[in-house]
Amino acid sequence: MRNFDETTITPAVIDRFAKTPNPRLKEIMTSLVTHLHAFARDTRLSFGEWSLAVDFLTRTGRTCTDARQEFVLLSDTLGLSMLVDAIDNPGAPGVTDSTVLGPFYVTNPPDLPIGADVSEGFSGEPLFVEGAVSAADGRRISGAVVDTWHSDNDGFYDVQLPNLSSAALRGRFHTDANGRFYFWSIMPRYYPIPDDGPVGDMLKATRRHPFRPAHVHFLITAPGHETLVTHVFASDSPYLDSDAVFGVKDTLISEFTHEPAGTAPDGKRMAGPWRKLSFDFGLKEKRTKST
């Protein structure tokens, strides 16, 4: 076949995928071509506009580094990350809602004992975080791995700070025999996602702000259960209703309570006021593949 026009090009491209051995890949590529071509026809896309889009995607790729994933930011700000999350992680009784991973997760964070302070000397309001990890039926899970990370008092993550030589405001904890964990840190702050690259250009061009409400990230794993990726958002933070990456869910908003000077739950004496977050997590049982 040759001499393709606006109506014949789409079925011709789809036909080229007819021999794809993986049926799921064939389904995805067929749907991608169908919808991508329909988008071009629907918007009457010009070649100049498509060239700008190719340049935008090229710049997005070139902006990616070991510490910054611009394509994750693009997916997040287009709502695609949360759409895929909603499809892949429907809510279930006893299971904590998930949300986006975000671009600042670091594999193999420092493995720390329960009660450690992850603030590494950063200034800010002291924050005590405590919680428990359970199965959906309420059984506590001992030995669950809890990765946590969040921004500093100025809204920056450690990987964004060029003069920082070691990890900070992040760590890995293991739940005790009762499925519990706790640690110290400082209050996170609302912050803008990195907006000095192509995704920031897109936000500016469309008059969108880049801010996310204050939150603490959690990635929790346990044998026999699905990995939970979620945040807990501070109830008094701005931008809860206009999160730049659409990640806020009501079930994930919690009060970071104001506590007076005195004795903290772990016995630590606090000379001044501090904040406390108490939040329990429920994990979904791992899905078994049908035979």
Secondary structure by P-SEA (a helix, b strand, c coil): cccccccaaaaaaaaaacccccaaaaaaaaaaaaaaaaaaaaacccaaaaaaaaaaaaaaaaaccccccaaaaaaaaaaaaaaaaaaacccccccccccccccccccccccccccccccccccccbbbbbbcccccccccccbbbbbbbbbcccccccccccccccccccbbbbbccccbbbbbbcbbbbbbcccccaaaaaaaaaccccccccbbbbbbbbcccccccccccccccccccccccccccccccccccccccccccccccccccbbbbbbbbbbcccccccc
